[in-house]
């Protein structure tokens, strides 16, 4: 049994709990409670609703999680609950994982996760790539004139981009937010099934014409296969864990765009847990108050608008438009689509991917940020099946975001 504070225990720290929301009646909460799924013991359907909570729920940005009784009191609910209180992220295990991600952010991503401040709503969107992020940003810009380039909050970030030198980007991030916003605004984000998010991230990471990590010598340059991408991510994750100087530059800039010196290879491949643990100028995790799901995007967007007291007639309430990316390079797009199908039809079924043919042949080298060729190993299952290894890479997301580990 695991103790969650104030005498509340559960048989597993992965167990889902009642979703607390000040705008939801006790009757509605009880009805929702019957449909909430246990991560450990239920297979099949995912939880259909967002992990939506009140303006101080979860305390993810604090040094420790609120106890259920304090959490309920902060929400205006009775101090003695007849139901379990909290969220998927409230368990001690998930708090430890979030803290671990925040430490890695402090070392490898000190400028923080990209955010959009919406002053009109007194809210902040924390950008999780490949989880409807472009759709959300587009709506916040069109409905409220809010963007991550707002000069009130954006600061210049310097990046090492290898052979191309340094680049400077003006964006608001978790690290650029002032205290009053950190203390009083509602922070929200959206998450997505890790498998689908990974497939989408693979496409965006390698669809660029200047393809870091691709093999030159053919037109277009070839990206690593899905299996090789998992190999490369394992290598980078191990380097990051074993070498505390990894991804830290002496001149203070960050290596986010330097493919082979990035613990996640590319920002689009970063875990959702990593991105929602972006560091603030205080050195701790950003707070988080509302987490919606891409799988129930329209419903959760509506619930978020309710939570933020957006007028029922406001244009912001319209369903979000899906924004997807395609590659301008036709041959590269064919390769990427073929590898995404490999992920779904082979790797997810724990089968070896085909290696013959222009769309499936593994590369022999990739290129680092300064254009040097780096030999990479041929794909192998000596370290285990690829899908199991993929799940290990994104274990934090599976364990702490309510996605059933027995489903892809």
Secondary structure, 3 states (H helix, E strand, C coil): CEECCCCCEECCCCCCCCCCCCCCCHHHHHHHHCCCCCCCCCCCCCCCCCEECCCCCCCCCCCCCCCHHHHHHHCCCCCCCCCCCCCHHHCHHHHHHHHHHHHHHHHHCCCCCEEEEEHHHCEEEECCCCCCHHHHHHHHHHHHCCCCCCCCCCEEEEEECHHHCEEEEEECEHHHCCHHHHHHCEEEEEECCHHHHHHHHHHHHHCCCCCCCCECCCCCCECCCHHHHHHHHHHHHHHHHHCCCCCCCCCCCECCCCHHHCCCCCHHHCCHHHHCCCECCCCCECCCCEEEEHHHHHHHHHHHHHHCCCCCCCHHHCCCCCCCCCCCCHHHHHHHHHHHHHHHHCHHHCCCCCCCCCCCCCCCEEECCCCCEEECCCCCCCCCCHHHHHHHHCHHHHHHCCCCCCCC
